[in-house]
Amino acid sequence: MAASPNQVAHFRPLFRPGIVNARNGKRILGREVNGTPLCYRSLQGIRIIQAAAGAGRTMLISDAGQVFAFGKDSFGEAEYGVQGTKLVTSPQLVESLKNIFVVQAAIGNFFTAVLSREGKVYTFSWGTDAKMGHHTDPNDLEPRPLLGALENIPVVQIAAGYCYLLALACQPSGMSVYSVGCGLGGKLGHGSRTDEKYPRLIEQFQLLNLQPVVVAAGAWHAAVVGRDGRVCTWGWGRYGCLGHGNEECESAPKVD
């Protein structure tokens, strides 16, 4: 359900899997889980338009631009004002984002990114050195706007993978894709495996004469859908995940 704001379904109410008794539930990994979704009572009356999940965490975006989060160490203890909290087991409003009208969220392994209604991208980490696109103390859990190339270019969609972020941006010449973060496996798409501290334009799409319209980020590989229906993939190629008929890594977008 992590997709662009124009592509997501609307949910009201929102449901979740729940724990039930042994008579009508299934036991998975030693725990009883429900085959029937249960309603999030804490979100009654709130219309959720987008959800993002990853790394043991979940984020929900409402039609009013609010962000609710829950899961493992979600955004650090300070976000909810509860010292010593290790797990957030029900949706909680993320107070640090209350002044930003959020339309999309994406969760990487050690960071989160959100997209505002104005097309600005904000990132923040969970007290690690995996911060994206801004110079702050690693323990700074506040969302910060991406610096660099995207400061004055509106973004329409974001996608997050293992310590990297993709942004689909709208420019006068058309849509373009920027990447920032860890470059291992060539997943940033710049023809190398170098890390990028700030968003950098992926130039390969111009060479392919491809107009990007959707971006997707896996842990170690990425994909883009073009306006003409072509699909580009790049990054870590093990298990044939790039679809090029082999297991080779590609450090720049490639159309098969």
Secondary structure, DSSP 8 states (H G I E B T S, - for coil): ----TTT---BSS-EE-----TTT-EEETTEEE-SS-EE-GGGTT--EEEEEEETTEEEEEETTS-EEEEEETTT-GGGTT-TT--EEEEEEE-GGGTTS-EEEEEE-SSEEEEEETTS-EEEEESSSS---SS---TT--S-EE--STTTTS-EEEEEEETTEEEEEEEETTEEEEEEEE--GGGTT-SSS---EEEEEE-THHHHTT--EEEEEE-SSEEEEEETTS-EEEEE--GGGTT-SSS---EEEEEE-
